[in-house]
């Protein structure tokens, strides 16, 4: 079978398809975020979602514990796991810059939260694969600051 050259009329369709794909990427209520909330609901209900008055608009907030939890996608936030460390082949310069900006913004938000007396916990989507380990980490974070004592959390 011979491959045919796409016509001018077909080229915009490719751009529209890419645009549709990018539009479908959600920022709230993603599958990993819902899985995290399910775990948290069983451990400690009473959280709030996406508080816009806090730096970075954390995904889950326990105000009484002054704990902000971010659920990050490994690719989008440049995690060092297999999925996050894989560089994109198309438009690589753009994506390297985009992911570097995301990481810098994440760090700035954590610093701003800590300056306000909040603890920030960052969970990457690959951590959901180890449910017992993640539950232990969440339990430790939830138990940390009921009395107002500040305990920094690692990423």
C-alpha positions as CSV (number, residue, x, y, z in Angstrom):
1,X,0.0,0.0,0.0
2,X,1.4,3.4,-0.9
3,X,1.4,6.2,1.6
4,X,-0.3,9.3,0.3
5,X,0.6,12.9,1.1
6,X,-1.9,14.7,3.3
7,X,-3.8,17.5,1.6
8,X,-4.0,21.0,2.9
9,X,-7.5,20.3,4.0
10,X,-6.4,17.4,6.3
11,X,-3.6,19.3,8.0
12,X,-5.9,21.5,10.2
13,X,-7.7,18.4,11.4
14,X,-4.4,17.1,13.0
15,X,-4.1,20.4,14.9
16,X,-7.7,20.2,16.0
17,X,-7.2,16.6,17.2
18,X,-4.2,17.7,19.3
19,X,-6.1,20.6,20.6
20,X,-9.0,18.3,21.6
21,X,-6.5,16.0,23.4
22,X,-4.9,18.8,25.3
23,X,-8.4,20.2,26.3
24,X,-9.3,16.9,27.7
25,X,-6.5,17.0,30.2
26,X,-8.2,17.9,33.5
27,X,-6.7,19.8,36.4
28,X,-9.3,18.8,39.0
29,X,-11.0,15.6,39.9
30,X,-8.5,13.5,38.0
31,X,-8.4,9.7,38.5
32,X,-5.3,9.9,40.8
33,X,-6.9,12.7,42.8
34,X,-10.1,10.7,43.3
35,X,-8.1,7.7,44.4
36,X,-6.2,9.8,46.9
37,X,-9.4,11.3,48.3
38,X,-10.9,7.8,48.7
39,X,-7.9,6.8,50.8
40,X,-8.1,10.0,52.9
41,X,-11.9,9.7,53.3
42,X,-11.4,6.3,55.0
43,X,-8.6,7.7,57.2
44,X,-9.7,11.2,58.1
45,X,-12.8,12.7,56.6
46,X,-13.3,16.5,56.8
47,X,-11.0,17.9,54.2
48,X,-11.7,20.6,51.7
49,X,-10.8,20.7,48.1
50,X,-8.9,23.3,46.0
51,X,-8.7,26.2,48.4
52,X,-8.0,29.1,46.2
53,X,-7.0,31.3,49.1
54,X,-3.8,29.2,49.7
55,X,-0.7,29.3,47.5
56,X,-0.8,26.8,44.7
57,X,-4.5,25.9,45.3
58,X,-3.8,22.6,47.0
59,X,-5.9,19.6,45.9
60,X,-6.8,18.6,49.5
61,X,-6.7,20.8,52.6
62,X,-7.1,19.9,56.3
63,X,-7.4,23.4,57.8
64,X,-7.4,22.3,61.4
65,X,-4.2,20.4,60.9
66,X,-2.8,23.1,58.6
67,X,-1.9,20.5,56.1
68,X,-2.1,21.0,52.3
69,X,-1.8,18.0,50.0
70,X,-0.9,18.3,46.3
71,X,-1.6,15.4,44.0
72,X,0.9,15.7,41.1
73,X,1.1,13.9,37.8
74,X,4.5,12.4,37.3
75,X,4.9,13.7,33.7
76,X,3.6,17.2,34.3
77,X,5.7,17.8,37.4
78,X,8.9,16.1,36.4
79,X,9.0,13.3,38.9
80,X,12.1,11.1,38.8
81,X,10.1,7.9,38.2
82,X,9.9,6.0,34.9
83,X,6.9,7.9,33.6
84,X,8.1,11.4,34.8
85,X,11.7,11.0,33.7
86,X,10.8,10.1,30.1
87,X,11.3,13.2,27.9
88,X,8.8,13.9,25.1
89,X,10.1,13.5,21.6
90,X,7.9,16.1,19.9
91,X,8.6,19.7,20.7
92,X,11.1,18.7,23.3
93,X,12.4,22.2,24.0
94,X,9.0,23.4,24.9
95,X,8.2,20.5,27.2
96,X,11.5,20.7,29.0
97,X,10.8,24.4,29.7
98,X,7.2,23.8,30.7
99,X,8.1,21.0,33.1
100,X,10.9,23.1,34.6
101,X,8.5,26.0,35.1
102,X,6.0,23.6,36.8
103,X,8.7,22.4,39.2
104,X,9.8,25.9,40.0
105,X,6.2,26.9,40.6
106,X,5.6,23.9,42.9
107,X,8.7,24.7,45.0
108,X,7.6,28.4,45.3
109,X,4.1,27.3,46.4
110,X,5.5,25.0,49.1
111,X,7.8,27.7,50.4
112,X,4.9,30.2,50.5
113,X,2.7,27.7,52.4
114,X,5.5,27.0,54.9
115,X,5.9,30.7,55.4
116,X,2.2,30.9,56.4
117,X,2.7,28.1,58.9
118,X,1.2,25.3,56.8
119,X,2.7,21.9,56.0
120,X,2.7,20.8,52.4
121,X,2.7,17.2,51.3
122,X,3.3,16.3,47.7
123,X,2.0,13.0,46.4
124,X,3.0,11.8,42.9
125,X,0.6,9.6,40.9
126,X,3.1,6.7,40.8
127,X,2.9,6.5,44.6
128,X,-0.7,5.2,44.3
129,X,0.7,1.9,43.2
130,X,2.1,1.3,46.7
131,X,-1.1,1.7,48.7
132,X,0.2,0.5,52.1
133,X,3.2,2.8,51.8
134,X,1.1,5.8,50.8
135,X,-1.4,5.1,53.6
136,X,1.5,5.1,56.1
137,X,2.8,8.3,54.7
138,X,-0.6,9.9,54.9
139,X,-1.2,8.7,58.4
140,X,2.1,10.2,59.5
141,X,1.2,13.5,57.9
142,X,-2.3,13.6,59.4
143,X,-1.0,12.8,62.9
144,X,1.7,15.4,62.7
145,X,0.2,18.7,63.7
146,X,-3.0,18.7,65.7
147,X,-1.4,20.8,68.5
148,X,0.0,23.4,66.1
149,X,3.6,22.1,66.2
150,X,5.2,22.4,62.8
151,X,6.7,19.2,61.3
152,X,8.1,19.6,57.8
153,X,7.2,16.9,55.3
154,X,9.4,15.7,52.5
155,X,8.3,15.1,49.0
